[in-house]
Amino acid sequence: MLLLPAFRGARPSGLINGVLFAKRPLSGLCTSLVYGEYGDPEKVVKRKQEAIPKPEGKQVLVRMLAATVNPADINTIQGVYAIKPTLPSIPGNEGVGEVIEVGSEVGGDIKPGCRVIPRLNAWGTWRTHALAQYTDLIKIPSDVDLAMAATIAVNPGTAYRMLKDFVPLGTGDVVIQNGANSAVGQAVIQIAAALGLRTINVVRDRPEISELKQRLKDIGATVVVTEGELRKSEEVSALPKPSLALNCVSGRSGTEVLRQLASKGVMVTYGGMSRQPVTVPVGSLIFTDITLGGFWMTRWNKEHYDHPKRQQMLDDLFELVRCNKLKPPAHSFVPFDSYLEAIKNAMPKEGMLGKKQILVF
């Protein structure tokens, strides 16, 4: 059992996901992680303390409960991501917090005690407290598992949108994906299973491949194969050709997944873990008439800032959580004071990622 630094505020002591939390004394200080230059996250990210601000007008004071350390966060700090924030900057695209105080002009259902997530990415979740306009926050259910609440927006949101927005899919249809053991991949498996879809899941070979295959099947995967097994797998050939392929690896893996598509199928690329381009066989374009597309959750969120589709997506995802059909990916809770450990463990090793790192405050 892990004993974490005490919380500031009225939250009672207790166990959450096997982790013991206690009250934090009223210190009056906010601790943030900040980087003033791009580079190695383990070197450029520093701690900063300042007085906890008081909300005014339409502002809300949020105490962070948990925040993820995602590959996009690492890439942003390194300066190789599509978005380069103005420096100095507080990292963190995703997390969940509790409202502890509101300004006099705050409206809607944002009140002290409710849980919230940021409406936009690059909000800066790696800090103990945050001041925000109430319109920049989304209220979420307070009875949801902490890990699920902290990870709901980016990875399950990406999986949901890719399954909903590119190809009309019905019960029994087949979706193929690589990087199936990633956080998005695990969400794809679970959401697809809840929708009655079948999935072909491609993973990289590794010593513990049998255990990995079983873990993915346990959460709803139809077929799990390694990249080397894909073309010759009898389980794959026994299924109808997929009309949708999801690619987060690119390079040779992306090409092999693309080759599996049915006529007029669509491949959606949302990542490039191999750091290699996607090579498209000419025959797939001419004779199979496949379509290539891309998806970026950050862009979708901006385009649907307060659109009803955004809330509908979250409602659907939380309903799956309540029905035990959607669980968080394998993860580790890391005390905020041990942020360097979380950063180190979030860095890809030999092109593969381990457990999702979640900072807890």
KEPAVEX-588370 format. One record per residue (C-alpha): x, y, z; residue in one letter; residue number from 1. Coordinates in nm, 4 decimals, m for minus. Layout:
residues N
px->X&py->Y&pz->Z&residuo->a&num->NUM
...
END
This chain:
residues 361
px->0.0000&py->0.0000&pz->0.0000&residuo->m&num->1
px->0.1293&py->0.3424&pz->m0.0911&residuo->l&num->2
px->0.1023&py->0.6357&pz->0.1491&residuo->l&num->3
px->0.0700&py->0.9596&pz->m0.0419&residuo->l&num->4
px->0.1152&py->1.3220&pz->0.0608&residuo->p&num->5
px->m0.1927&py->1.4548&pz->0.2405&residuo->a&num->6
px->m0.4643&py->1.6454&pz->0.0560&residuo->f&num->7
px->m0.5512&py->2.0071&pz->0.1177&residuo->r&num->8
px->m0.9195&py->2.0626&pz->0.1821&residuo->g&num->9
px->m1.2201&py->1.8721&pz->0.3100&residuo->a&num->10
px->m1.1709&py->1.5453&pz->0.1282&residuo->r&num->11
px->m1.1823&py->1.2614&pz->0.3847&residuo->p&num->12
px->m0.9088&py->1.0053&pz->0.4302&residuo->s&num->13
px->m0.9673&py->0.6709&pz->0.2642&residuo->g&num->14
px->m0.8720&py->0.4161&pz->0.0052&residuo->l&num->15
px->m0.9042&py->0.4857&pz->m0.3660&residuo->i&num->16
px->m0.7894&py->0.2087&pz->m0.5990&residuo->n&num->17
px->m0.5866&py->0.0579&pz->m0.3166&residuo->g&num->18
px->m0.4038&py->0.3836&pz->m0.2490&residuo->v&num->19
px->m0.4353&py->0.5565&pz->0.0863&residuo->l&num->20
px->m0.5101&py->0.9282&pz->0.0774&residuo->f&num->21
px->m0.5298&py->1.1652&pz->0.3727&residuo->a&num->22
px->m0.6118&py->1.5295&pz->0.4281&residuo->k&num->23
px->m0.3517&py->1.7900&pz->0.3343&residuo->r&num->24
px->m0.2897&py->2.0633&pz->0.5911&residuo->p&num->25
px->m0.3860&py->2.4121&pz->0.4789&residuo->l&num->26
px->m0.0471&py->2.5237&pz->0.3480&residuo->s&num->27
px->m0.1764&py->2.7979&pz->0.1187&residuo->g&num->28
px->0.0728&py->2.6928&pz->m0.1515&residuo->l&num->29
px->0.0203&py->2.5547&pz->m0.5005&residuo->c&num->30
px->0.2904&py->2.3292&pz->m0.6449&residuo->t&num->31
px->0.3254&py->2.3155&pz->m1.0239&residuo->s&num->32
px->0.5590&py->2.1380&pz->m1.2616&residuo->l&num->33
px->0.6978&py->2.3841&pz->m1.5149&residuo->v&num->34
px->0.9395&py->2.3721&pz->m1.8061&residuo->y&num->35
px->1.1022&py->2.6822&pz->m1.9522&residuo->g&num->36
px->1.2800&py->2.5158&pz->m2.2427&residuo->e&num->37
px->1.2253&py->2.2144&pz->m2.4657&residuo->y&num->38
px->1.4386&py->1.9082&pz->m2.4028&residuo->g&num->39
px->1.4725&py->1.5930&pz->m2.1963&residuo->d&num->40
px->1.1655&py->1.5919&pz->m1.9658&residuo->p&num->41
px->1.3676&py->1.4473&pz->m1.6788&residuo->e&num->42
px->1.5970&py->1.7511&pz->m1.6959&residuo->k&num->43
px->1.3834&py->2.0478&pz->m1.7993&residuo->v&num->44
px->1.0735&py->1.9907&pz->m1.5827&residuo->v&num->45
px->1.1071&py->2.1688&pz->m1.2467&residuo->k&num->46
px->0.8910&py->2.2238&pz->m0.9396&residuo->r&num->47
px->0.7515&py->2.5687&pz->m0.8671&residuo->k&num->48
px->0.5535&py->2.6897&pz->m0.5652&residuo->q&num->49
px->0.3324&py->2.9943&pz->m0.5327&residuo->e&num->50
px->0.0336&py->3.1106&pz->m0.3324&residuo->a&num->51
px->m0.2966&py->2.9405&pz->m0.4078&residuo->i&num->52
px->m0.5043&py->3.1973&pz->m0.6005&residuo->p&num->53
px->m0.8559&py->3.2994&pz->m0.5042&residuo->k&num->54
px->m1.1249&py->3.2735&pz->m0.7736&residuo->p&num->55
px->m1.3085&py->3.5855&pz->m0.8805&residuo->e&num->56
px->m1.6008&py->3.6475&pz->m1.1158&residuo->g&num->57
px->m1.6384&py->3.3461&pz->m1.3457&residuo->k&num->58
px->m1.3288&py->3.1717&pz->m1.2155&residuo->q&num->59
px->m1.3140&py->2.8343&pz->m1.0413&residuo->v&num->60
px->m1.0411&py->2.6999&pz->m0.8129&residuo->l&num->61
px->m0.9744&py->2.3320&pz->m0.8773&residuo->v&num->62
px->m0.7684&py->2.0977&pz->m0.6645&residuo->r&num->63
px->m0.6216&py->1.8290&pz->m0.8887&residuo->m&num->64
px->m0.6807&py->1.4705&pz->m0.7818&residuo->l&num->65
px->m0.5035&py->1.2792&pz->m1.0593&residuo->a&num->66
px->m0.3303&py->1.3599&pz->m1.3881&residuo->a&num->67
px->m0.1938&py->1.1315&pz->m1.6571&residuo->t&num->68
px->0.1524&py->1.1357&pz->m1.8094&residuo->v&num->69
px->0.0821&py->1.0602&pz->m2.1752&residuo->n&num->70
px->0.3210&py->1.0192&pz->m2.4715&residuo->p&num->71
px->0.1847&py->1.3488&pz->m2.6092&residuo->a&num->72
px->0.2933&py->1.5204&pz->m2.2855&residuo->d&num->73
px->0.6449&py->1.3811&pz->m2.3224&residuo->i&num->74
px->0.6639&py->1.4830&pz->m2.6891&residuo->n&num->75
px->0.5362&py->1.8326&pz->m2.6091&residuo->t&num->76
px->0.8080&py->1.8853&pz->m2.3479&residuo->i&num->77
px->1.0653&py->1.7533&pz->m2.5942&residuo->q&num->78
px->0.9449&py->2.0083&pz->m2.8488&residuo->g&num->79
px->0.8555&py->1.7491&pz->m3.1138&residuo->v&num->80
px->0.4748&py->1.7573&pz->m3.0832&residuo->y&num->81
px->0.2407&py->1.9420&pz->m3.3182&residuo->a&num->82
px->0.1619&py->2.1959&pz->m3.0459&residuo->i&num->83
px->0.4379&py->2.4096&pz->m2.8975&residuo->k&num->84
px->0.3007&py->2.6083&pz->m2.6025&residuo->p&num->85
px->0.4391&py->2.9431&pz->m2.5006&residuo->t&num->86
px->0.7144&py->2.8897&pz->m2.2443&residuo->l&num->87
px->0.7307&py->2.8644&pz->m1.9501&residuo->p&num->88
px->0.4468&py->2.6148&pz->m1.9505&residuo->s&num->89
px->0.2785&py->2.3660&pz->m1.7171&residuo->i&num->90
px->0.2539&py->2.0201&pz->m1.8802&residuo->p&num->91
px->m0.0464&py->1.7921&pz->m1.8709&residuo->g&num->92
px->m0.3287&py->1.7400&pz->m2.1198&residuo->n&num->93
px->m0.5517&py->1.5256&pz->m1.9061&residuo->e&num->94
px->m0.6637&py->1.4796&pz->m1.5482&residuo->g&num->95
px->m0.9459&py->1.5110&pz->m1.2997&residuo->v&num->96
px->m0.9891&py->1.7647&pz->m1.0229&residuo->g&num->97
px->m1.2323&py->1.8711&pz->m0.7534&residuo->e&num->98
px->m1.3837&py->2.2186&pz->m0.7368&residuo->v&num->99
px->m1.3069&py->2.3708&pz->m0.3978&residuo->i&num->100
px->m1.4118&py->2.7347&pz->m0.4501&residuo->e&num->101
px->m1.6003&py->2.9375&pz->m0.7124&residuo->v&num->102
px->m1.6226&py->3.3046&pz->m0.8033&residuo->g&num->103
px->m1.9366&py->3.5121&pz->m0.7566&residuo->s&num->104
px->m2.0406&py->3.4898&pz->m1.1250&residuo->e&num->105
px->m2.0002&py->3.1164&pz->m1.1793&residuo->v&num->106
px->m2.3105&py->2.9611&pz->m1.3294&residuo->g&num->107
px->m2.4313&py->2.6233&pz->m1.4455&residuo->g&num->108
px->m2.3737&py->2.3098&pz->m1.2408&residuo->d&num->109
px->m2.0111&py->2.3812&pz->m1.1452&residuo->i&num->110
px->m2.0137&py->2.3930&pz->m0.7644&residuo->k&num->111
px->m1.7714&py->2.3161&pz->m0.4799&residuo->p&num->112
px->m1.7330&py->1.9435&pz->m0.4348&residuo->g&num->113
px->m1.7989&py->1.8404&pz->m0.7950&residuo->c&num->114
px->m1.5408&py->1.6674&pz->m1.0110&residuo->r&num->115
px->m1.4284&py->1.8255&pz->m1.3365&residuo->v&num->116
px->m1.2010&py->1.7634&pz->m1.6331&residuo->i&num->117
px->m1.0555&py->2.0295&pz->m1.8653&residuo->p&num->118
px->m1.2500&py->2.1053&pz->m2.1802&residuo->r&num->119
px->m0.9354&py->2.1545&pz->m2.3898&residuo->l&num->120
px->m0.5970&py->1.9854&pz->m2.4108&residuo->n&num->121
px->m0.2744&py->2.1556&pz->m2.2956&residuo->a&num->122
px->m0.4605&py->2.2893&pz->m1.9920&residuo->w&num->123
px->m0.1745&py->2.2124&pz->m1.7566&residuo->g&num->124
px->m0.2864&py->1.9344&pz->m1.5208&residuo->t&num->125
px->0.0505&py->1.8709&pz->m1.3551&residuo->w&num->126
px->m0.0163&py->2.0970&pz->m1.0564&residuo->r&num->127
px->m0.1893&py->2.0703&pz->m0.7222&residuo->t&num->128
px->m0.4313&py->2.3594&pz->m0.7878&residuo->h&num->129
px->m0.5562&py->2.5399&pz->m1.0964&residuo->a&num->130
px->m0.7585&py->2.8530&pz->m1.1594&residuo->l&num->131
px->m0.9868&py->2.8418&pz->m1.4628&residuo->a&num->132
px->m1.2950&py->2.9925&pz->m1.6191&residuo->q&num->133
px->m1.5875&py->2.7689&pz->m1.5306&residuo->y&num->134
px->m1.6748&py->2.7397&pz->m1.9007&residuo->t&num->135
px->m1.3364&py->2.5680&pz->m1.9580&residuo->d&num->136
px->m1.4386&py->2.2756&pz->m1.7368&residuo->l&num->137
px->m1.6700&py->1.9781&pz->m1.7812&residuo->i&num->138
px->m1.8478&py->1.8321&pz->m1.4807&residuo->k&num->139
px->m1.8247&py->1.4531&pz->m1.4592&residuo->i&num->140
px->m1.9861&py->1.1941&pz->m1.2306&residuo->p&num->141
px->m1.8314&py->1.1813&pz->m0.8847&residuo->s&num->142
px->m1.8807&py->0.8065&pz->m0.8411&residuo->d&num->143
px->m1.6384&py->0.7012&pz->m1.1166&residuo->v&num->144
px->m1.3135&py->0.5196&pz->m1.0430&residuo->d&num->145
px->m1.0301&py->0.7747&pz->m1.0066&residuo->l&num->146
px->m0.8121&py->0.6147&pz->m1.2749&residuo->a&num->147
px->m1.1035&py->0.6042&pz->m1.5160&residuo->m&num->148
px->m1.1946&py->0.9672&pz->m1.4470&residuo->a&num->149
px->m0.8342&py->1.0776&pz->m1.5037&residuo->a&num->150
px->m0.7987&py->0.8868&pz->m1.8318&residuo->t&num->151
px->m1.1463&py->0.9153&pz->m1.9871&residuo->i&num->152
px->m1.0948&py->1.2148&pz->m2.2138&residuo->a&num->153
px->m0.8020&py->1.1345&pz->m2.4418&residuo->v&num->154
px->m0.7694&py->0.7608&pz->m2.5024&residuo->n&num->155
px->m1.1297&py->0.6339&pz->m2.4739&residuo->p&num->156
px->m1.2420&py->0.9532&pz->m2.6500&residuo->g&num->157
px->m1.0047&py->0.8800&pz->m2.9393&residuo->t&num->158
px->m1.1240&py->0.5197&pz->m2.9615&residuo->a&num->159
px->m1.4910&py->0.6220&pz->m2.9500&residuo->y&num->160
px->m1.4597&py->0.8830&pz->m3.2226&residuo->r&num->161
px->m1.2642&py->0.6586&pz->m3.4594&residuo->m&num->162
px->m1.5220&py->0.3830&pz->m3.4234&residuo->l&num->163
px->m1.8108&py->0.6265&pz->m3.4736&residuo->k&num->164
px->m1.7003&py->0.8828&pz->m3.7307&residuo->d&num->165
px->m1.5313&py->0.7133&pz->m4.0281&residuo->f&num->166
px->m1.7184&py->0.3979&pz->m4.1340&residuo->v&num->167
px->m2.0801&py->0.2922&pz->m4.0682&residuo->p&num->168
px->m2.0409&py->m0.0197&pz->m3.8541&residuo->l&num->169
px->m2.2996&py->m0.2761&pz->m3.7495&residuo->g&num->170
px->m2.3168&py->m0.5802&pz->m3.5281&residuo->t&num->171
px->m2.0647&py->m0.8430&pz->m3.6371&residuo->g&num->172
px->m1.8511&py->m0.6083&pz->m3.8467&residuo->d&num->173
px->m1.4748&py->m0.6328&pz->m3.8103&residuo->v&num->174
px->m1.2203&py->m0.3671&pz->m3.7139&residuo->v&num->175
px->m0.8446&py->m0.4213&pz->m3.7296&residuo->i&num->176
px->m0.5870&py->m0.2253&pz->m3.5311&residuo->q&num->177
px->m0.2177&py->m0.2281&pz->m3.4501&residuo->n&num->178
px->m0.0757&py->m0.1152&pz->m3.1169&residuo->g&num->179
px->m0.3677&py->m0.3032&pz->m2.9661&residuo->a&num->180
px->m0.2137&py->m0.3123&pz->m2.6186&residuo->n&num->181
px->m0.1834&py->0.0679&pz->m2.6041&residuo->s&num->182
px->m0.4293&py->0.2663&pz->m2.3930&residuo->a&num->183
px->m0.6276&py->0.3615&pz->m2.7040&residuo->v&num->184
px->m0.6059&py->0.0043&pz->m2.8316&residuo->g&num->185
px->m0.7508&py->m0.1351&pz->m2.5095&residuo->q&num->186
px->m1.0327&py->0.1197&pz->m2.5247&residuo->a&num->187
px->m1.1028&py->0.0242&pz->m2.8887&residuo->v&num->188
px->m1.1336&py->m0.3416&pz->m2.7888&residuo->i&num->189
px->m1.3786&py->m0.2694&pz->m2.5083&residuo->q&num->190
px->m1.5940&py->m0.0125&pz->m2.6880&residuo->i&num->191
px->m1.6062&py->m0.2289&pz->m3.0013&residuo->a&num->192
px->m1.7144&py->m0.5316&pz->m2.7965&residuo->a&num->193
px->m1.9896&py->m0.3237&pz->m2.6329&residuo->a&num->194
px->m2.1087&py->m0.2212&pz->m2.9812&residuo->l&num->195
px->m2.1151&py->m0.5827&pz->m3.1014&residuo->g&num->196
px->m1.8108&py->m0.5440&pz->m3.3258&residuo->l&num->197
px->m1.5306&py->m0.7948&pz->m3.3719&residuo->r&num->198
px->m1.1670&py->m0.6901&pz->m3.3546&residuo->t&num->199
px->m0.8396&py->m0.8120&pz->m3.5027&residuo->i&num->200
px->m0.5663&py->m0.6872&pz->m3.2736&residuo->n&num->201
px->m0.2033&py->m0.6697&pz->m3.3801&residuo->v&num->202
px->0.0769&py->m0.6399&pz->m3.1238&residuo->v&num->203
px->0.4550&py->m0.6578&pz->m3.1288&residuo->r&num->204
px->0.6096&py->m0.9907&pz->m3.0328&residuo->d&num->205
px->0.7662&py->m1.0113&pz->m2.6852&residuo->r&num->206
px->0.8645&py->m1.2765&pz->m2.4295&residuo->p&num->207
px->0.5314&py->m1.2506&pz->m2.2442&residuo->e&num->208
px->0.3216&py->m1.2627&pz->m2.5635&residuo->i&num->209
px->0.0916&py->m1.5425&pz->m2.4421&residuo->s&num->210
px->m0.0004&py->m1.3457&pz->m2.1302&residuo->e&num->211
px->m0.0590&py->m1.0294&pz->m2.3334&residuo->l&num->212
px->m0.2841&py->m1.2080&pz->m2.5807&residuo->k&num->213
px->m0.4921&py->m1.3487&pz->m2.2966&residuo->q&num->214
px->m0.5232&py->m1.0096&pz->m2.1241&residuo->r&num->215
px->m0.6568&py->m0.8520&pz->m2.4428&residuo->l&num->216
px->m0.8990&py->m1.1379&pz->m2.5011&residuo->k&num->217
px->m1.0181&py->m1.1044&pz->m2.1429&residuo->d&num->218
px->m1.1323&py->m0.7475&pz->m2.2152&residuo->i&num->219
px->m1.3113&py->m0.8413&pz->m2.5373&residuo->g&num->220
px->m1.0595&py->m0.8909&pz->m2.8195&residuo->a&num->221
px->m1.1764&py->m1.1353&pz->m3.0880&residuo->t&num->222
px->m0.8352&py->m1.2191&pz->m3.2323&residuo->v&num->223
px->m0.4886&py->m1.1163&pz->m3.1123&residuo->v&num->224
px->m0.1855&py->m1.1777&pz->m3.3353&residuo->v&num->225
px->0.1702&py->m1.0546&pz->m3.3576&residuo->t&num->226
px->0.2867&py->m0.8536&pz->m3.6579&residuo->e&num->227
px->0.4613&py->m1.1655&pz->m3.7896&residuo->g&num->228
px->0.1491&py->m1.3808&pz->m3.7538&residuo->e&num->229
px->m0.0947&py->m1.1412&pz->m3.9220&residuo->l&num->230
px->m0.0719&py->m1.2588&pz->m4.2841&residuo->r&num->231
px->m0.0767&py->m1.6323&pz->m4.2078&residuo->k&num->232
px->m0.3248&py->m1.6398&pz->m3.9200&residuo->s&num->233
px->m0.6182&py->m1.8774&pz->m3.9754&residuo->e&num->234
px->m0.8178&py->m1.6868&pz->m3.7114&residuo->e&num->235
px->m0.7794&py->m1.3684&pz->m3.9153&residuo->v&num->236
px->m0.8631&py->m1.5315&pz->m4.2481&residuo->s&num->237
px->m1.1754&py->m1.6894&pz->m4.0962&residuo->a&num->238
px->m1.3238&py->m1.3442&pz->m4.0310&residuo->l&num->239
px->m1.4772&py->m1.1122&pz->m4.2902&residuo->p&num->240
px->m1.2380&py->m0.8469&pz->m4.4219&residuo->k&num->241
px->m1.2421&py->m0.5416&pz->m4.1961&residuo->p&num->242
px->m1.3843&py->m0.2176&pz->m4.3310&residuo->s&num->243
px->m1.1984&py->m0.0053&pz->m4.0754&residuo->l&num->244
px->m0.8312&py->m0.0128&pz->m3.9764&residuo->a&num->245
px->m0.6830&py->0.1933&pz->m3.6925&residuo->l&num->246
px->m0.3122&py->0.2688&pz->m3.7109&residuo->n&num->247
px->m0.0948&py->0.4113&pz->m3.4326&residuo->c&num->248
px->0.2362&py->0.2514&pz->m3.5333&residuo->v&num->249
px->0.2742&py->0.3387&pz->m3.9046&residuo->s&num->250
px->0.5794&py->0.2125&pz->m4.0949&residuo->g&num->251
px->0.5656&py->m0.1519&pz->m4.1996&residuo->r&num->252
px->0.3025&py->m0.2326&pz->m3.9367&residuo->s&num->253
px->0.0676&py->0.0280&pz->m4.0827&residuo->g&num->254
px->0.1165&py->m0.1093&pz->m4.4321&residuo->t&num->255
px->0.0439&py->m0.4667&pz->m4.3226&residuo->e&num->256
px->m0.2755&py->m0.3612&pz->m4.1449&residuo->v&num->257
px->m0.3819&py->m0.1632&pz->m4.4513&residuo->l&num->258
px->m0.3420&py->m0.4753&pz->m4.6706&residuo->r&num->259
px->m0.6133&py->m0.6493&pz->m4.4664&residuo->q&num->260
px->m0.8846&py->m0.3978&pz->m4.5525&residuo->l&num->261
px->m1.1933&py->m0.4875&pz->m4.7499&residuo->a&num->262
px->m1.2782&py->m0.3079&pz->m5.0740&residuo->s&num->263
px->m1.3410&py->0.0626&pz->m5.0090&residuo->k&num->264
px->m1.2151&py->0.0222&pz->m4.6536&residuo->g&num->265
px->m1.0743&py->0.3103&pz->m4.4511&residuo->v&num->266
px->m0.7528&py->0.3286&pz->m4.2514&residuo->m&num->267
px->m0.7375&py->0.5973&pz->m3.9822&residuo->v&num->268
px->m0.3921&py->0.6945&pz->m3.8579&residuo->t&num->269
px->m0.3709&py->0.8536&pz->m3.5140&residuo->y&num->270
px->m0.0078&py->0.7864&pz->m3.4238&residuo->g&num->271
px->0.3361&py->0.7000&pz->m3.5544&residuo->g&num->272
px->0.5164&py->0.5093&pz->m3.2809&residuo->m&num->273
px->0.7624&py->0.3605&pz->m3.5320&residuo->s&num->274
px->0.8539&py->0.7137&pz->m3.6488&residuo->r&num->275
px->0.8242&py->0.5793&pz->m4.0031&residuo->q&num->276
px->0.5853&py->0.6924&pz->m4.2806&residuo->p&num->277
px->0.2956&py->0.4834&pz->m4.4038&residuo->v&num->278
px->0.3737&py->0.3225&pz->m4.7395&residuo->t&num->279
px->0.0610&py->0.2506&pz->m4.9415&residuo->v&num->280
px->0.0737&py->m0.0305&pz->m5.1990&residuo->p&num->281
px->m0.0497&py->0.0947&pz->m5.5361&residuo->v&num->282
px->m0.2785&py->m0.2062&pz->m5.5667&residuo->g&num->283
px->m0.4593&py->m0.1104&pz->m5.2472&residuo->s&num->284
px->m0.5432&py->0.2263&pz->m5.3994&residuo->l&num->285
px->m0.6370&py->0.1085&pz->m5.7480&residuo->i&num->286
px->m0.7940&py->m0.2319&pz->m5.6957&residuo->f&num->287
px->m0.9191&py->m0.2091&pz->m5.3373&residuo->t&num->288
px->m1.0006&py->0.1630&pz->m5.3476&residuo->d&num->289
px->m0.9010&py->0.2152&pz->m4.9853&residuo->i&num->290
px->m0.9185&py->0.5582&pz->m4.8202&residuo->t&num->291
px->m0.6657&py->0.7047&pz->m4.5786&residuo->l&num->292
px->m0.7695&py->0.9378&pz->m4.2993&residuo->g&num->293
px->m0.6284&py->1.0822&pz->m3.9814&residuo->g&num->294
px->m0.7569&py->1.1672&pz->m3.6355&residuo->f&num->295
px->m0.6299&py->1.4017&pz->m3.3637&residuo->w&num->296
px->m0.8350&py->1.4305&pz->m3.0458&residuo->m&num->297
px->m0.6985&py->1.7785&pz->m2.9737&residuo->t&num->298
px->m0.8372&py->1.9114&pz->m3.3012&residuo->r&num->299
px->m1.1709&py->1.7375&pz->m3.2528&residuo->w&num->300
px->m1.2072&py->1.8885&pz->m2.9049&residuo->n&num->301
px->m1.1386&py->2.2374&pz->m3.0366&residuo->k&num->302
px->m1.3922&py->2.1929&pz->m3.3144&residuo->e&num->303
px->m1.6506&py->2.0587&pz->m3.0681&residuo->h&num->304
px->m1.5706&py->2.2798&pz->m2.7702&residuo->y&num->305
px->m1.9281&py->2.2906&pz->m2.6384&residuo->d&num->306
px->m2.0994&py->2.0818&pz->m2.9057&residuo->h&num->307
px->m2.3680&py->1.8354&pz->m2.7874&residuo->p&num->308
px->m2.1697&py->1.5513&pz->m2.9494&residuo->k&num->309
px->m1.8960&py->1.6102&pz->m2.6907&residuo->r&num->310
px->m2.1299&py->1.5585&pz->m2.3976&residuo->q&num->311
px->m2.3009&py->1.2639&pz->m2.5683&residuo->q&num->312
px->m1.9628&py->1.0953&pz->m2.6106&residuo->m&num->313
px->m1.8789&py->1.1400&pz->m2.2424&residuo->l&num->314
px->m2.2243&py->1.0206&pz->m2.1365&residuo->d&num->315
px->m2.1833&py->0.7073&pz->m2.3493&residuo->d&num->316
px->m1.8346&py->0.6384&pz->m2.2142&residuo->l&num->317
px->m1.9390&py->0.6818&pz->m1.8518&residuo->f&num->318
px->m2.2373&py->0.4540&pz->m1.9109&residuo->e&num->319
px->m1.9970&py->0.1851&pz->m2.0356&residuo->l&num->320
px->m1.7909&py->0.2395&pz->m1.7211&residuo->v&num->321
px->m2.0974&py->0.1952&pz->m1.5005&residuo->r&num->322
px->m2.1881&py->m0.1238&pz->m1.6861&residuo->c&num->323
px->m1.8344&py->m0.2550&pz->m1.6304&residuo->n&num->324
px->m1.7764&py->m0.2633&pz->m2.0056&residuo->k&num->325
px->m1.4980&py->m0.0050&pz->m2.0031&residuo->l&num->326
px->m1.2053&py->m0.0154&pz->m1.7624&residuo->k&num->327
px->m0.8900&py->0.1946&pz->m1.7433&residuo->p&num->328
px->m0.5711&py->0.0618&pz->m1.9007&residuo->p&num->329
px->m0.3055&py->m0.1045&pz->m1.6900&residuo->a&num->330
px->m0.1688&py->0.1816&pz->m1.4814&residuo->h&num->331
px->0.0479&py->0.2878&pz->m1.1899&residuo->s&num->332
px->m0.0394&py->0.5608&pz->m0.9403&residuo->f&num->333
px->0.2646&py->0.7760&pz->m0.8677&residuo->v&num->334
px->0.2784&py->1.0358&pz->m0.5869&residuo->p&num->335
px->0.3132&py->1.3873&pz->m0.7255&residuo->f&num->336
px->0.6417&py->1.4327&pz->m0.5392&residuo->d&num->337
px->0.7797&py->1.1376&pz->m0.7411&residuo->s&num->338
px->0.6956&py->1.2976&pz->m1.0769&residuo->y&num->339
px->1.0403&py->1.2116&pz->m1.2203&residuo->l&num->340
px->0.9583&py->0.8440&pz->m1.1734&residuo->e&num->341
px->0.6336&py->0.8875&pz->m1.3675&residuo->a&num->342
px->0.8104&py->1.0773&pz->m1.6468&residuo->i&num->343
px->1.0818&py->0.8128&pz->m1.6747&residuo->k&num->344
px->0.8309&py->0.5274&pz->m1.6853&residuo->n&num->345
px->0.6215&py->0.7069&pz->m1.9483&residuo->a&num->346
px->0.9129&py->0.7235&pz->m2.1924&residuo->m&num->347
px->0.8916&py->0.4534&pz->m2.4645&residuo->p&num->348
px->1.1421&py->0.1721&pz->m2.4257&residuo->k&num->349
px->1.2420&py->m0.0087&pz->m2.7456&residuo->e&num->350
px->0.9383&py->0.1448&pz->m2.9115&residuo->g&num->351
px->0.6974&py->0.0052&pz->m2.6525&residuo->m&num->352
px->0.5117&py->0.1686&pz->m2.3653&residuo->l&num->353
px->0.4501&py->0.0167&pz->m2.0236&residuo->g&num->354
px->0.1724&py->0.0952&pz->m1.7773&residuo->k&num->355
px->m0.0084&py->0.4283&pz->m1.7926&residuo->k&num->356
px->0.1491&py->0.6637&pz->m1.5381&residuo->q&num->357
px->m0.0985&py->0.8606&pz->m1.3261&residuo->i&num->358
px->0.0174&py->1.1343&pz->m1.0911&residuo->l&num->359
px->m0.1865&py->1.1576&pz->m0.7708&residuo->v&num->360
px->m0.1924&py->1.4626&pz->m0.5465&residuo->f&num->361
END
